[in-house]
């Protein structure tokens, strides 16, 4: 069986952050089976494009997902990130 998934790695990282605001890059990497370095790159991409905000609190980062932003694909721009996270069971409810 080929090894592909319905949710991209960027989507999976965003979903985990939406579920747990103080999750570490190491925890995300472990759950997704990818490197911590790659997770940090994805977090930077998400932050740069406004999908998450990162705030340092003591020794940990706290993330907030901007659920109002649209998905990036042209044909899905009418879907908000928060709506997607709710559908896959990872957003705040």
C-alpha positions in Angstrom: 0.0 0.0 0.0 1.4 3.4 -0.9 2.2 5.8 2.0 0.2 8.9 1.4 -2.3 10.8 3.6 -5.2 13.1 3.2 -3.7 15.8 5.4 -0.4 17.4 4.4 2.4 17.7 7.0 1.6 21.5 7.3 -2.0 20.6 8.0 -1.1 17.9 10.5 1.2 20.3 12.4 -1.5 23.0 12.4 -4.0 20.4 13.6 -1.8 19.4 16.5 -1.1 23.0 17.5 -4.9 23.6 17.3 -5.4 20.8 19.7 -2.7 21.6 22.1 -1.4 25.2 22.2 1.8 24.4 24.2 2.9 21.4 22.2 6.7 21.3 21.5 8.3 20.8 18.1 9.8 17.6 19.5 6.4 16.3 20.5 4.9 17.1 17.1 7.9 15.4 15.3 7.4 12.3 17.4 3.7 12.1 16.7 4.0 12.7 13.0 7.2 10.7 12.4 9.1 13.5 10.9 12.2 15.4 12.1 12.1 18.2 14.6 14.0 20.4 12.1 11.2 19.9 9.5 8.6 20.7 12.1 10.3 23.9 13.0 10.4 24.8 9.3 6.6 24.1 9.0 5.9 26.2 12.2 7.9 29.1 10.6 5.9 28.8 7.4 2.7 28.8 9.3 3.8 31.8 11.4 5.1 33.7 8.4 1.8 33.3 6.6 -0.3 34.3 9.6 -1.9 30.9 10.3 -0.4 30.8 13.8 1.0 33.2 16.3 3.8 32.2 18.6 4.3 33.7 22.0 7.2 32.8 24.4 6.0 32.2 28.0 8.9 31.3 30.2 10.6 28.3 28.8 7.7 27.3 26.4 6.1 28.6 23.3 2.3 29.0 23.3 0.6 29.0 19.9 -2.6 30.4 18.7 -4.2 29.4 15.5 -5.8 32.1 13.3 -8.9 30.2 12.4 -10.3 33.1 10.3 -7.7 32.7 7.5 -8.8 30.8 4.4 -7.2 27.7 3.1 -4.4 28.3 0.6 -5.7 26.3 -2.4 -7.4 28.6 -4.9 -10.5 26.3 -5.1 -10.8 26.2 -1.3 -10.4 29.8 -0.4 -14.0 30.0 0.9 -13.1 27.5 3.7 -11.6 28.9 6.9 -8.8 27.1 8.7 -10.9 27.0 11.9 -13.7 25.2 10.0 -11.3 22.6 8.7 -9.8 22.0 12.2 -13.4 21.5 13.5 -14.2 19.0 10.8 -11.1 16.9 11.5 -11.8 17.2 15.3 -8.7 19.2 16.2 -10.0 22.7 16.7 -11.4 24.5 19.7 -15.0 23.7 20.2 
